[in-house]
Amino acid sequence: MKKIVTIALLICIFTLNLTACSDSSNKEEENVLEKNWEAITEDAKGTTVNFYGWGGDQKTNSWLDNFVARRLKEEYDITFNRIPMNIDDILNKLLGEKQVEVKNGTIDIVWINGENFYTAKKNDLLFGSFTDKLPNFKKYIDGDSLEVKYDFGFKVEGYEAPYGKAQFVMIYDKAKLNMVPRNHGELLEMAKNNPGKFTYPAPPDFTGSAFVRNIIYDIVGHEKFLNMEADKEKIEREIAPAIEFLKELKPYLWKEGKTYPSTNAQLDNMYSDNEVLMTMSYNPNYVSAKIQTGEFPKTSNALIFDKGTIGNTHFLTIPYNAPNLDSALVAINFILSVEAQSSKYDPENWGDLPVLDNRKLNEEEKKIFENVELGKGTIAQDILLDHRVPEMPANIIPIIEEIWQENIPVEGE
Amino acid sequence: MKKNNYIFKITMYLLIFLLISPLVILVIWSFVRIWPWPNLLPRDYGLRGFKHVLDPSTKSLRVLFLSVGLSSLVTLCTLLISIPAAKALGVYEFRGKGFFKMLILAPIIVPPVAVAMGIHIAFIKLGLANTFLGVVFVHLVPCIPYAVRILTNVFEIIGESMEMQARVLGASPLQTFIKITLPLMAPGLLSAGSLVFIVSLSQYFLTFLIGGGRIITLPMLMFPYIQSGDRMMASTYSIIFIVTALIMLLIMERIVRNYYKEQNYFYI
């Protein structure tokens, strides 16, 4: 009896194995990049595209689920399937699949940037250079701009297509704060006047780390970091004045700087609960989205430093084993259209900055963007772009986070 | 005597309050837009959470039904596997029994992350990754220890004497199992089943690793919101999660109770 069961189980497993194998071998091995665009859209018809990315923002999720999914269905007969997954998990999954050389994966599009892109590209987890294939990329995007060519200092080489732009802003409540800090000195003054009412998320939180970098830029300037090699001693020397400043700021922070919120989400909630006077975000229109959902007070406002704040671009890429290349290309191309980018720019929907090159738009298209009504508390796009400084190379960032860890939280304890 | 009674009552109500109040706050938060200090009550309410969940384009309800189906199947499989194992551990004497009892708890003691990566690669090779069946299999790993543990204790209590009696009187093994063993262990099955169902329903890491995003369950929709600190969305999903679990537990209990009411021998 036992033997029969064992044999039956084994047979089950082997048949599963075989069917799985035959699945992947049946896949047509044609090169998508050699097809013309009409053939690609034709082949994408009636298929499903799986979009993997961070799913922690309800507005972003709704925009993808409603607008993108609906329009792709109407226009190209593609079913858009959003799967919420953190980028670390996506990379782990891809690494696991790479290890056993799975040819037919599950992910068609990944939302990515920065060091994650670097990791993915270094480990050959990506499909390859595809942006030249996209009509909208050629038509609307300035392929020579630094923000498209480089992602946190790494060459993009067409392995990912820009999706949106972000820029660091700080958020305060007009009703509670009269003096708006325009540089690091005024920030310190503000903290001194309101002890215990300001803090920032502890790096390596994404936003907290950006805040620290922004302070560094404000104090020692940004030019020298762009080509800096990842040498800890040298970096330590360069950023010493900024670290000194953070030490000076520390006693006036929330809980006297003995502890920091570990995520930006906590800081947002503390701001919303009136525990601190300021929060920060890497999305400049975040404040209006949060006012709309009612989480932030209506008098909330974004601010940037006079010397500028860090901006970066987030991208979409295709993994090496994407099962549905045709519709991945069509979907990414659609997201680069004027229609999608302007809809995404509308704070009602998401409020993410567009990536299209203004010079490449005709008058009518420019109008569409100008007509998007920016929500409450946000800063106009041209002011943001005038005060935009580039990110540091991704391999310097962990070193700065390390230096922060060694110097700031431990001091005096 | 009377004083004792008061103390008992106060303690009881206090305990109930301590258990209920976090749930009440959860319910409130699912409607709260903003609740700043020092307001005692929220300043503004909204329905964003429930609107998002009930919006067909987010597929939340479909995911909910899939989760319930998946966890029910896992519960069934776990119980089927655990009954023989628990009987062996509870009733029979054999060498190394203590060791096996410990070993069966290993999946709870060893962190799942450590083994999950290996399981993932094995499942990719077997073609089980990204399939419903694969997710069911991998859910068995954290579920079986609980079921075996509970059912072992049940078997230790009921022993084998009743079954032997039935066999002596001429019942076949199958008859004995259905007419004697099952009714005897029904309460144990119920508690094991409930626990396993909840363990399976709350699996996050294993589900997405093995399911690869093809199989989406409720926690996979909920966790991003908890991480990003969207308290309204997180509370909404939590409430749906809790209510689902409660309903399923009630249904399970009702089924077992009805079954044994009709032809009751042992169920109390």
Chai-1 contact restraints between the chains, C-beta under 6 A:
chainA,res_idxA,chainB,res_idxB,connection_type,confidence,min_distance_angstrom,max_distance_angstrom,comment,restraint_id
A,I13,B,L126,contact,1.0,0.0,6.0,A-B,restraint_1
A,L16,B,G127,contact,1.0,0.0,6.0,A-B,restraint_2
A,N17,B,L126,contact,1.0,0.0,6.0,A-B,restraint_3
A,N17,B,G127,contact,1.0,0.0,6.0,A-B,restraint_4
A,A20,B,G127,contact,1.0,0.0,6.0,A-B,restraint_5
A,G55,B,P224,contact,1.0,0.0,6.0,A-B,restraint_6
A,G56,B,P224,contact,1.0,0.0,6.0,A-B,restraint_7
A,G56,B,Q227,contact,1.0,0.0,6.0,A-B,restraint_8
A,G56,B,S228,contact,1.0,0.0,6.0,A-B,restraint_9
A,Q58,B,H52,contact,1.0,0.0,6.0,A-B,restraint_10
A,Q58,B,M233,contact,1.0,0.0,6.0,A-B,restraint_11
A,D65,B,S57,contact,1.0,0.0,6.0,A-B,restraint_12
A,D65,B,T58,contact,1.0,0.0,6.0,A-B,restraint_13
A,N66,B,S57,contact,1.0,0.0,6.0,A-B,restraint_14
A,I83,B,G213,contact,1.0,0.0,6.0,A-B,restraint_15
A,P84,B,P224,contact,1.0,0.0,6.0,A-B,restraint_16
A,M85,B,G213,contact,1.0,0.0,6.0,A-B,restraint_17
A,G96,B,H120,contact,1.0,0.0,6.0,A-B,restraint_18
A,G96,B,I121,contact,1.0,0.0,6.0,A-B,restraint_19
A,V100,B,I121,contact,1.0,0.0,6.0,A-B,restraint_20
A,V100,B,I124,contact,1.0,0.0,6.0,A-B,restraint_21
A,V102,B,I124,contact,1.0,0.0,6.0,A-B,restraint_22
A,T106,B,N130,contact,1.0,0.0,6.0,A-B,restraint_23
A,T106,B,G212,contact,1.0,0.0,6.0,A-B,restraint_24
A,T106,B,G213,contact,1.0,0.0,6.0,A-B,restraint_25
A,T106,B,R214,contact,1.0,0.0,6.0,A-B,restraint_26
A,A265,B,S228,contact,1.0,0.0,6.0,A-B,restraint_27
A,A265,B,G229,contact,1.0,0.0,6.0,A-B,restraint_28
A,D268,B,G229,contact,1.0,0.0,6.0,A-B,restraint_29
A,N269,B,G229,contact,1.0,0.0,6.0,A-B,restraint_30
A,S272,B,I34,contact,1.0,0.0,6.0,A-B,restraint_31
A,D273,B,P36,contact,1.0,0.0,6.0,A-B,restraint_32
A,D273,B,W37,contact,1.0,0.0,6.0,A-B,restraint_33
A,N274,B,P36,contact,1.0,0.0,6.0,A-B,restraint_34
A,N274,B,W37,contact,1.0,0.0,6.0,A-B,restraint_35
A,T293,B,R48,contact,1.0,0.0,6.0,A-B,restraint_36
A,G294,B,R33,contact,1.0,0.0,6.0,A-B,restraint_37
A,G294,B,I34,contact,1.0,0.0,6.0,A-B,restraint_38
A,G294,B,D44,contact,1.0,0.0,6.0,A-B,restraint_39
A,G294,B,G46,contact,1.0,0.0,6.0,A-B,restraint_40
A,E295,B,I34,contact,1.0,0.0,6.0,A-B,restraint_41
